[in-house]
């Protein structure tokens, strides 16, 4: 589904940089009510319930976190624990929290909540005992919160304001710095292995902002805030990025200008030998570092594309420079022309099949930034300025590409999009589309959910918007429970063709009720559109229903601004509409269904 100018992009806030790096904390705090009012005009906000369990005052954190969540399309409803009652509310049954039914729980602690620090007279045995007690405290908290079946975001700890032992504090086991470092390593290990536990790295945030700016002693003594007013927006922005990643609203692609953005100079005027890149000058090194940063993003799954006013062949020459870090193959799509850049954005969106909210646009020219920002307000357009030394921070510190996991599908994403371009290039060689599909030699693996793929299935469900018939989202814990529940049927789908492996690109969850099978969720990656994978998935579902003596399959459609692609899915698959209201519903008798898959060899074993 292509990006439509001012149609799908209805973000009402025309203050694009208020909540972006570099943050003006004083302005945000002063204008928070005005900002909130503007953000609430968005008619397409997703409601989420968030429980704040605080070891210090969280009132202002809550109000600023709300702004950053509204900015990314999430309307939060908050539950706030009593002051410093995070431990009690986590381990003892709380009727209010149970009735609240949180979608996410955030544990806001700081080094002020560490129970005890080593004493200068403590032995190694004493220190180990102390450390284990602190670790056990949080193991108990996390175990107690599992009853809610939702993600838990846990702060780690910032470094102390003072070092009683000086530099020795960092490596003597009795030092507070050393002790906090060990606690943070324990938290990291647990987050890596515990389901639904994620870290909010305030250790990094405090270091980035500066410990002296992170903490305000007067605010602590007067109001029991464990961080300064200046630090609160940075904490809230970081938290919203984690939550956005969990709920599928992180960015997916960078659209890059070339001249004076990816290299210094103008390739058309200066030629290959005249552009600035490499290690010969400070400016050349800055452009090389920017390219290295982009390369690392690409390697972890961020899609790189270009949007340059240049002759295409001249533009490509820049990535053949002997000192270039990026090469042409690093880009999923290479767009260079003399068309206005907002028009080129439309073409990029259409060819990648990504909505406007997926893109970050980077250009050193303020006029080009304003053009894209005005016509496509859901595209993130940071005010990077014209100095390359600032580009990395504007991308990195805005957390555009926050992720809570990295899947195999992420690692091959650029290759996948390039293969898509190869497929598109040969379509015209065939007399019809059916012949083209046959030429792809497609094969699929369609089977019930398995622990091996559960993390990827969770990621797919929470990131997919276009092929998502009910717009439901599930946590890893919920999916694990569903996969073990005999009242549910689950299917995942992997797709391959002669050009490569798409990876796991579809998931289906059905609830069995008597003789009926209700489709609770059906998602498919946009990378697999128009490959008839939905036929293979439905054929497999019908075959399974027959073995269980199920008579009818029922499916509903919950319309959003992003899933128009599947508005008529059930009609195309031969279903009959049985309910026509805000959530239209279709059904099909299992014994009347005729297999539709003609082009994909399916493995169900």
KEKE-80753 format. One record per residue (C-alpha): residue in one letter; x, z, y. Coordinates in pm, 1 decimal. Each point is the difference from the previous one (the first is absolute). Layout:
<nodes>
- pakol,u,w,v
- A,X,Z,Y
...
</nodes>
This chain:
<nodes>
- pakol,u,w,v
- X,0.0,0.0,0.0
- X,164.7,-109.5,322.3
- X,35.1,205.2,312.4
- X,-278.9,-83.2,248.5
- X,70.3,32.9,369.6
- X,-192.5,297.9,145.5
- X,-243.7,-3.3,-293.4
- X,142.8,239.5,-254.8
- X,224.6,165.8,258.3
- X,-229.8,248.7,173.4
- X,244.3,273.2,93.0
- X,-146.2,123.3,330.8
- X,309.6,182.4,121.4
- X,193.2,-226.5,234.4
- X,273.7,260.4,47.7
- X,225.8,-130.2,-276.8
- X,307.2,211.8,67.4
- X,-141.3,343.9,82.5
- X,29.1,111.6,-362.5
- X,313.3,-197.3,-83.0
- X,371.8,62.8,32.9
- X,139.5,121.2,231.5
- X,-270.2,266.4,9.0
- X,-84.7,163.7,331.6
- X,-116.4,333.3,-138.1
- X,-106.8,140.5,335.8
- X,-214.7,-306.5,72.4
- X,-160.4,7.2,-345.8
- X,-86.4,368.3,29.0
- X,-130.7,-43.2,353.3
- X,-212.7,-308.0,-74.6
- X,-105.7,84.5,-356.2
- X,-372.9,10.8,79.4
- X,6.9,-340.3,173.4
- X,202.2,-152.8,-283.5
- X,-236.0,143.9,-261.4
- X,-307.2,-129.2,182.9
- X,144.3,-351.7,9.6
- X,103.5,5.0,-365.9
- X,-342.6,120.1,-113.4
- X,-151.7,-324.7,131.8
- X,135.2,-167.7,-312.2
- X,-303.6,-69.8,-220.6
- X,201.9,-45.6,-320.2
- X,165.2,338.1,-44.2
- X,46.0,135.4,-353.5
- X,-110.6,364.1,-35.4
- X,235.2,242.6,-176.5
- X,-8.9,377.4,-52.0
- X,330.1,177.0,61.9
- X,71.0,366.8,-68.4
- X,271.4,162.0,213.7
- X,154.0,307.6,-162.5
- X,230.3,144.6,262.4
- X,276.5,253.8,3.8
- X,-23.3,2.8,379.8
- X,-241.0,-115.2,270.9
- X,-127.9,-352.2,-81.2
- X,-265.3,-44.3,269.5
- X,193.5,-242.5,221.9
- X,148.7,-173.2,-303.4
- X,-352.5,-73.6,-118.0
- X,-110.0,-151.9,331.6
- X,306.8,-224.8,32.6
- X,-2.2,-99.4,-367.8
- X,-357.5,-115.9,54.1
- X,118.8,-246.0,266.7
- X,265.7,-155.2,-220.5
- X,-244.6,-30.7,-290.4
- X,-265.4,-161.2,221.1
- X,264.6,-245.8,117.6
- X,51.3,-124.7,-356.0
- X,-372.8,-15.5,-73.0
- X,-64.0,337.9,-163.6
- X,-258.2,245.1,134.4
- X,96.1,347.9,-120.9
- X,-218.3,300.8,-63.2
- X,209.3,314.7,-15.0
- X,-7.7,327.0,-188.6
- X,240.1,250.4,156.0
- X,117.6,309.5,-184.6
- X,18.2,338.9,162.2
- X,327.6,71.0,176.4
- X,287.7,31.5,-249.4
- X,-237.1,13.2,-298.5
- X,130.5,-317.6,-165.2
- X,121.3,187.1,-308.9
- X,-320.8,195.5,-57.3
- X,-224.6,-302.0,57.5
- X,205.2,-207.2,-242.3
- X,11.9,237.0,-296.1
- X,-330.4,188.1,27.1
- X,-333.3,-187.2,-34.5
- X,-140.4,-80.8,343.4
- X,-368.7,-85.5,14.0
- X,28.9,-159.4,343.9
- X,290.0,-223.6,-104.7
- X,-172.7,-93.3,-325.8
- X,-317.8,-96.6,184.9
- X,205.0,-196.0,252.6
- X,128.5,-229.8,-281.7
- X,324.4,-106.1,167.6
- X,140.5,-350.0,-38.2
- X,341.8,142.4,84.1
- X,162.0,340.5,51.8
- X,286.6,56.3,243.1
- X,215.7,312.5,-27.6
- X,159.2,65.2,337.0
- X,288.1,240.9,-42.8
- X,334.5,30.2,177.7
- X,310.0,211.4,-45.4
- X,-200.5,281.0,162.1
- X,-193.2,21.1,-329.1
- X,300.0,47.9,-227.7
- X,-58.2,342.4,-152.8
- X,360.1,123.1,-0.9
- X,348.4,-131.3,69.7
- X,317.5,106.9,-179.6
- X,179.6,301.4,139.1
- X,373.1,-2.4,65.4
- X,34.4,266.9,-270.4
- X,-202.2,-187.8,-265.1
- X,167.7,-101.7,-323.7
- X,-46.3,-346.0,-149.9
- X,-250.4,152.1,-242.3
- X,-196.0,144.7,292.1
- X,-4.3,-335.3,178.5
- X,-112.9,-187.2,-310.2
- X,-278.7,253.2,-54.0
- X,-109.0,-35.7,362.6
- X,1.4,-379.1,-21.3
- X,-201.1,1.0,-321.2
- X,-261.4,228.8,154.0
- X,-44.4,-238.0,293.6
- X,-19.9,-301.8,-230.0
- X,-252.0,174.9,-224.7
- X,-215.7,74.2,302.9
- X,-41.9,-370.1,69.6
- X,-37.5,-92.9,-364.9
- X,-292.7,243.1,-4.7
- X,-145.4,-154.7,316.2
- X,21.3,-355.0,-135.3
- X,-147.4,103.9,-334.8
- X,-289.6,172.5,176.1
- X,-79.4,-307.8,207.2
- X,-22.5,-231.4,-302.0
- X,-363.4,108.2,-43.0
- X,-91.2,-212.7,302.3
- X,134.4,-319.1,-158.5
- X,135.2,-141.6,325.2
- X,341.7,-76.8,150.7
- X,193.8,293.6,142.6
- X,245.8,-51.7,285.8
- X,255.8,278.1,19.5
- X,244.5,64.9,285.3
- X,355.9,64.5,-100.9
- X,208.1,220.8,232.7
- X,187.0,-68.0,321.3
- X,343.4,152.6,54.1
- X,21.7,339.0,172.6
- X,57.6,26.2,373.8
- X,303.6,224.8,-49.5
- X,287.5,3.1,-248.8
- X,108.6,359.1,-52.3
- X,303.3,-115.5,-199.3
- X,78.1,-293.8,227.4
- X,109.1,-311.0,-189.3
- X,40.5,212.9,-312.7
- X,-380.6,27.0,-1.1
- X,-15.4,-353.4,-142.0
- X,195.1,70.0,-318.4
- X,1.4,372.6,-62.2
- X,-292.3,91.6,-234.1
- X,-82.0,292.0,231.3
- X,-47.0,-231.2,298.0
- X,-352.4,-85.7,120.1
- X,93.8,-368.2,37.2
- X,122.9,-14.0,-359.3
- X,-307.8,187.0,-124.8
- X,-243.2,-233.1,179.7
- X,190.4,-301.2,-132.2
- X,-48.6,124.3,-356.0
- X,-370.1,62.9,61.4
- X,-41.0,-350.3,137.7
- X,174.0,-150.3,-302.3
- X,-238.3,192.1,-224.8
- X,-299.3,-131.1,198.9
- X,134.2,-355.7,-24.7
- X,43.4,25.5,-375.9
- X,-352.4,134.5,-44.6
- X,-153.0,-268.2,224.5
- X,179.8,-263.8,-203.4
- X,-149.7,120.7,-326.8
- X,-328.7,172.2,86.4
- X,-311.2,-214.6,18.0
- X,-169.2,-2.3,341.1
- X,271.6,199.1,179.1
- X,160.6,-160.8,306.6
- X,255.1,131.3,248.2
- X,-32.1,3.5,376.7
- X,367.8,0.5,88.1
- X,16.4,230.9,301.2
- X,365.5,61.1,-86.9
- X,62.9,-357.6,116.8
- X,-250.3,12.5,286.7
- X,155.3,311.6,150.8
- X,349.3,-144.6,-33.0
- X,-111.0,-328.0,157.6
- X,-166.5,168.3,296.6
- X,259.3,277.5,23.3
- X,-44.2,358.7,-114.9
- X,2.7,134.7,355.0
- X,-289.4,-232.4,90.7
- X,-184.2,53.7,-328.7
- X,-56.9,371.9,49.3
- X,-125.7,187.1,308.0
- X,57.2,377.9,-29.0
- X,-253.1,80.8,270.6
- X,-269.9,-206.3,-172.1
- X,76.9,180.3,-325.6
- X,-24.5,349.0,144.2
- X,-306.3,-71.3,215.8
- X,-207.4,-234.0,-220.1
- X,173.3,-1.1,-340.8
- X,79.1,-372.2,7.9
- X,303.2,-59.4,-223.2
- X,93.2,-315.4,191.0
- X,0.3,-101.3,364.0
- X,-270.2,-196.7,178.3
- X,250.8,-283.5,26.5
- X,45.6,-6.2,-378.8
- X,-369.8,3.8,-92.4
- X,-64.3,-375.2,58.4
- X,307.9,-88.5,-206.9
- X,-127.0,216.5,-284.9
- X,-349.8,-148.1,30.1
- X,128.6,-357.3,6.1
- X,208.4,59.2,-311.3
- X,-291.5,164.2,-180.6
- X,-238.6,-281.6,90.3
- X,247.7,-252.1,-141.5
- X,6.6,178.2,-337.1
- X,-379.0,23.5,-4.1
- X,-30.6,-363.5,102.5
- X,225.5,-103.0,-286.5
- X,-206.4,204.1,-246.5
- X,-319.4,-163.8,127.9
- X,134.4,-354.1,17.6
- X,34.4,-63.5,372.8
- X,377.1,-43.5,31.4
- X,136.7,-327.0,133.2
- X,119.5,-267.2,-241.7
- X,184.8,-267.4,198.3
- X,230.1,-52.9,299.6
- X,-39.5,-313.4,210.7
- X,332.7,-70.9,171.6
- X,101.8,-202.0,299.3
- X,347.3,-152.1,-47.8
- X,188.9,-77.3,323.6
- X,125.8,323.4,159.1
- X,-182.4,195.4,-269.7
- X,171.0,-81.3,-330.3
- X,312.2,-126.8,175.3
- X,130.2,-19.2,354.9
- X,-43.7,-324.7,186.9
- X,-217.8,-304.5,-55.5
- X,67.8,-208.6,-309.1
- X,-140.8,-316.0,159.8
- X,228.4,20.2,304.6
- X,303.9,189.3,-127.2
- X,21.8,-152.3,-347.1
- X,105.6,179.4,-316.5
- X,345.1,80.1,133.4
- X,-139.6,142.9,323.6
- X,-243.7,262.3,-126.1
- X,106.3,365.8,-3.3
- X,19.6,167.3,-342.1
- X,273.7,172.3,-199.3
- X,265.2,260.5,86.9
- X,195.2,-169.2,280.8
- X,-177.5,170.2,290.9
- X,-218.1,310.9,44.2
- X,-305.0,-220.8,58.5
- X,70.6,-210.4,-309.6
- X,32.6,315.9,-208.2
- X,-332.5,129.8,132.9
- X,-176.6,-318.9,-113.2
- X,172.1,27.4,-340.1
- X,-117.6,358.8,-37.5
- X,-355.1,-105.2,85.4
- X,12.9,-272.9,-264.3
- X,138.8,249.9,-252.5
- X,-291.1,233.3,72.3
- X,-248.7,-284.7,-48.9
- X,173.6,-98.1,-324.2
- X,-46.0,352.6,-136.5
- X,-368.3,-5.2,92.4
- X,-38.5,-332.3,-178.6
- X,174.1,136.2,-310.8
- X,-250.8,287.4,-24.9
- X,-302.2,-228.4,32.1
- X,-68.3,-66.6,369.3
- X,-83.3,-366.6,59.0
- X,215.4,-180.1,258.3
- X,-131.3,-304.3,187.7
- X,112.8,-187.9,309.7
- X,-195.3,-106.6,307.0
- X,235.8,-200.6,216.8
- X,-34.7,-263.0,270.9
- X,260.1,-237.3,-137.6
- X,48.9,-315.0,-199.3
- X,-33.8,116.5,-362.4
- X,332.6,-138.3,-121.5
- X,186.9,133.4,301.0
- X,-154.7,342.6,-50.0
- X,108.1,9.4,-364.3
- X,357.3,-76.4,104.5
- X,29.5,351.0,141.3
- X,-20.3,144.3,-350.2
- X,288.7,-221.1,-113.1
- X,245.9,163.3,237.3
- X,301.8,136.3,-192.4
- X,-66.7,351.7,132.5
- X,-375.8,10.7,-55.5
- X,-141.9,283.1,-210.3
- X,-343.2,-152.9,-47.8
- X,-34.0,-339.1,-164.7
- X,-293.2,-238.2,-14.6
- X,-92.6,121.0,-348.8
- X,-69.2,349.3,137.3
- X,-310.2,-127.0,178.4
- X,-330.3,-34.7,-177.7
- X,-104.6,-253.1,263.3
- X,202.4,-185.2,263.1
- X,-208.1,-102.0,302.6
- X,167.0,-183.2,288.3
- X,-178.3,-235.9,239.8
- X,-85.9,-44.5,366.8
- X,-353.4,131.2,-48.4
- X,-111.9,315.4,186.9
- X,98.4,303.0,-204.8
- X,-354.1,131.6,-31.4
- X,-93.6,-328.0,-168.1
- X,301.0,28.1,-230.6
- X,-113.3,353.7,-87.7
- X,-329.1,-145.5,-121.5
- X,186.4,-240.6,-225.1
- X,227.8,272.6,-137.5
- X,-299.5,219.7,-77.3
- X,-177.4,-284.7,-175.0
- X,299.1,-105.3,-209.4
- X,87.4,354.9,-108.4
- X,-367.1,96.1,-38.6
- X,56.4,326.2,188.2
- X,-227.8,153.4,262.5
- X,116.5,74.6,352.9
- X,48.0,370.2,-66.4
- X,281.4,-83.9,-242.0
- X,240.2,-137.9,261.8
- X,265.7,131.1,238.1
- X,107.9,-253.6,264.3
- X,355.8,22.5,139.1
- X,99.7,-212.8,299.8
- X,240.1,62.9,288.9
- X,-227.4,-193.4,238.8
- X,-261.2,226.4,167.9
- X,-232.4,-295.0,67.5
- X,-10.2,-89.9,-371.2
- X,-60.5,362.8,-92.9
- X,-289.7,22.5,243.2
- X,-150.8,-327.7,-124.8
- X,-10.5,120.6,-360.6
- X,-107.0,352.3,97.0
- X,-289.5,-131.3,210.5
- X,-137.0,-244.1,-255.7
- X,71.0,207.9,-311.1
- X,-17.4,370.9,88.4
- X,22.0,107.8,-364.4
- X,346.9,-157.1,-24.2
- X,254.6,266.9,90.6
- X,214.1,-122.6,288.6
- X,254.4,266.5,95.8
- X,156.4,-15.9,345.4
- X,346.6,-75.4,-135.5
- X,131.0,-122.7,335.0
- X,277.8,-257.5,17.6
- X,294.9,206.7,-126.9
- X,71.0,-39.9,-371.7
- X,144.6,352.1,-17.4
- X,-356.9,132.8,34.3
- X,-170.6,-222.4,-258.4
- X,70.7,211.0,-309.0
- X,-132.2,322.5,150.7
- X,-321.3,-166.6,114.7
- X,-69.9,-107.3,-358.2
- X,138.0,296.7,-189.8
- X,-126.0,286.5,215.5
- X,-351.6,-143.2,15.8
- X,-21.7,37.3,-380.7
- X,-169.2,-340.4,-33.9
- X,114.3,-40.9,-359.4
- X,-37.4,354.7,-130.9
- X,-34.7,4.4,-377.2
- X,-66.0,273.2,-254.7
- X,136.8,-206.5,-289.4
- X,190.2,-319.8,-72.8
- X,-133.7,-211.7,-286.9
- X,151.1,-295.1,-183.2
- X,-255.9,-217.2,178.3
- X,145.0,114.8,333.6
- X,349.3,-104.6,-101.7
- X,-101.7,-358.3,-80.3
- X,-249.1,-49.4,284.2
- X,201.7,-256.0,198.6
- X,67.4,-203.1,-313.8
- X,-369.1,17.7,-78.9
- X,-101.3,-140.2,338.4
- X,262.8,-274.5,-21.5
- X,-135.6,-95.9,-341.7
- X,-344.2,-16.0,158.3
- X,134.8,-255.7,247.7
- X,141.2,-204.0,-290.5
- X,-337.0,5.0,-173.5
- X,-177.9,-107.9,316.0
- X,245.2,-286.1,49.6
- X,-91.5,-169.4,-329.2
- X,-380.5,25.8,17.7
- X,-36.7,-347.8,150.3
- X,177.8,-152.5,-300.8
- X,-303.4,59.8,-223.9
- X,-327.9,-185.5,-14.4
- X,-195.9,326.2,13.1
- X,52.8,372.9,29.5
- X,-75.4,58.4,-368.3
- X,293.4,-218.8,-98.5
- X,220.8,187.6,245.6
- X,-95.4,335.6,-156.3
- X,76.3,-132.1,-347.3
- X,344.2,-111.1,118.1
- X,90.7,357.6,94.9
- X,4.7,114.7,-365.8
- X,-152.8,335.3,92.8
- X,-8.3,299.4,-231.6
- X,-141.9,347.4,51.5
- X,17.9,345.3,-150.3
- X,-334.9,179.9,32.2
- X,-21.6,347.0,-152.4
- X,-133.0,352.8,66.0
- X,188.1,212.1,252.2
- X,323.3,142.7,-135.7
- X,228.3,274.3,141.3
- X,277.3,-258.8,37.7
- X,-191.7,-181.6,274.7
- X,-204.8,282.9,150.5
- X,209.9,28.9,314.9
- X,-19.1,-374.3,64.5
- X,-376.7,-1.1,-67.5
- X,-42.7,281.3,253.5
- X,205.1,-193.0,254.6
- X,-198.4,-319.5,-60.1
- X,-336.7,173.7,34.4
- X,91.3,176.5,321.4
- X,160.9,-302.5,166.6
- X,-249.1,-271.5,-93.1
- X,-266.5,-91.2,254.7
- X,-100.7,-365.1,-45.6
- X,-87.9,-9.2,-371.4
- X,-155.0,346.3,-16.0
- X,-370.2,-8.3,-84.1
- X,-83.4,368.2,57.6
- X,282.7,108.6,234.8
- X,53.6,312.5,-209.9
- X,337.8,174.4,-8.7
- X,139.3,227.0,-270.1
- X,295.6,234.8,-23.1
- X,245.5,-3.7,-287.7
- X,-156.0,320.0,-135.2
- X,-350.3,-147.2,13.7
- X,111.4,-318.3,-176.5
- X,174.1,198.4,-270.1
- X,-322.6,195.0,-62.4
- X,-210.7,-318.0,-1.2
- X,232.2,-172.2,-247.4
- X,-53.0,288.9,-245.0
- X,-376.3,24.5,52.0
- X,-201.9,-171.3,-274.3
- X,-279.5,-65.1,250.1
- X,224.2,-249.0,178.2
- X,156.2,-334.7,-83.9
- X,317.7,-106.8,178.4
- X,195.7,-325.2,7.0
- X,317.0,-109.3,175.3
- X,113.6,-359.9,27.2
- X,352.1,-144.1,18.5
- X,41.3,-370.9,74.5
- X,288.7,-239.7,-58.3
- X,47.7,-373.5,44.1
- X,277.6,-255.9,-25.3
- X,136.0,102.8,341.9
- X,22.4,372.5,-58.6
- X,-162.5,334.4,-71.6
- X,-270.3,120.3,241.4
- X,20.9,346.6,-153.0
- X,-302.9,227.0,-27.6
- X,-253.4,-154.6,237.2
- X,-347.6,113.9,-107.3
- X,-180.0,318.7,-101.4
- X,-354.7,61.6,-120.4
- X,-181.8,331.7,-50.4
- X,-345.2,16.7,-159.6
- X,-230.0,293.9,-63.8
- X,-207.7,-4.2,-318.6
- X,-354.3,126.1,36.5
- X,-216.7,-46.2,-306.4
- X,-2.9,-370.4,-83.2
- X,128.0,-101.5,344.0
- X,351.2,-50.1,132.7
- X,30.5,63.3,376.3
- X,297.6,-153.3,182.4
- X,129.4,288.7,212.5
- X,308.5,-179.7,125.0
- X,147.0,-348.1,-23.3
- X,307.3,-96.5,196.8
- X,240.7,-290.8,-11.2
- X,308.0,-78.4,205.4
- X,-37.1,-285.8,246.8
- X,309.7,-153.5,-161.0
- X,-213.5,-95.6,-299.5
- X,-294.4,-153.1,185.9
- X,-132.2,-332.4,-130.8
- X,175.2,38.3,-335.9
- X,-328.1,84.1,-185.3
- X,139.6,339.2,-101.0
- X,-344.6,149.1,67.6
- X,-134.2,-218.9,-283.3
- X,258.5,135.0,-242.9
- X,-70.9,359.2,105.9
- X,-377.3,-36.7,-36.1
- X,29.3,-177.4,-336.0
- X,204.6,293.3,-129.0
- X,-249.0,252.3,138.8
- X,-293.5,-179.3,-164.7
- X,180.3,-10.7,-335.1
- X,61.7,374.0,21.8
- X,-364.3,64.7,94.8
- X,-113.0,-186.4,-310.2
- X,207.6,227.1,-223.3
- X,-170.8,302.0,160.5
- X,-351.0,-149.2,-29.3
- X,-43.7,-5.3,377.4
- X,-286.7,-223.3,112.8
- X,55.5,-43.6,373.3
- X,281.4,-13.8,254.1
- X,-94.5,110.6,352.4
- X,207.5,-50.7,313.6
- X,-49.2,88.3,367.3
- X,159.0,-124.9,319.8
- X,85.4,233.3,288.1
- X,69.5,-217.2,302.9
- X,294.0,76.1,229.5
- X,165.8,-202.3,273.9
- X,272.3,-103.8,-245.0
- X,-169.1,-84.4,-332.1
- X,-210.3,-305.2,89.9
- X,195.4,-191.3,-265.8
- X,-201.7,171.9,-276.0
- X,-339.8,3.0,173.1
- X,-131.1,-260.4,-247.8
- X,225.4,85.6,-294.2
- X,-278.1,108.5,-234.3
- X,-208.7,-307.6,77.8
- X,298.2,-223.5,-80.7
- X,41.6,184.9,-329.7
- X,-361.9,-56.3,-103.5
- X,-150.7,339.8,84.0
- X,-358.1,37.0,129.0
- X,-74.4,208.7,308.2
- X,-223.0,298.3,-84.3
- X,31.4,205.3,320.9
- X,18.5,-146.2,349.6
- X,81.5,270.3,256.0
- X,305.5,134.7,178.7
- X,179.5,2.7,-335.8
- X,-129.9,-303.6,-192.0
- X,19.0,27.5,-377.9
- X,18.1,-262.4,-276.4
- X,-28.9,12.0,-377.5
- X,59.2,-225.3,-298.5
- X,-110.0,43.2,-364.3
- X,305.6,19.0,-222.5
- X,-150.0,-225.6,-268.9
- X,-74.6,-272.4,257.8
- X,348.4,-8.6,147.0
- X,209.2,-309.6,-68.8
- X,377.3,31.3,11.7
- X,139.6,-152.0,318.0
- X,376.6,13.5,-44.2
- X,138.9,-350.0,-57.4
- X,352.6,13.6,134.9
- X,163.6,332.5,-92.1
- X,132.1,99.5,-340.3
- X,-97.3,366.5,-39.7
- X,172.7,269.5,-203.0
- X,-224.7,301.6,-68.9
- X,201.3,145.6,-289.2
</nodes>
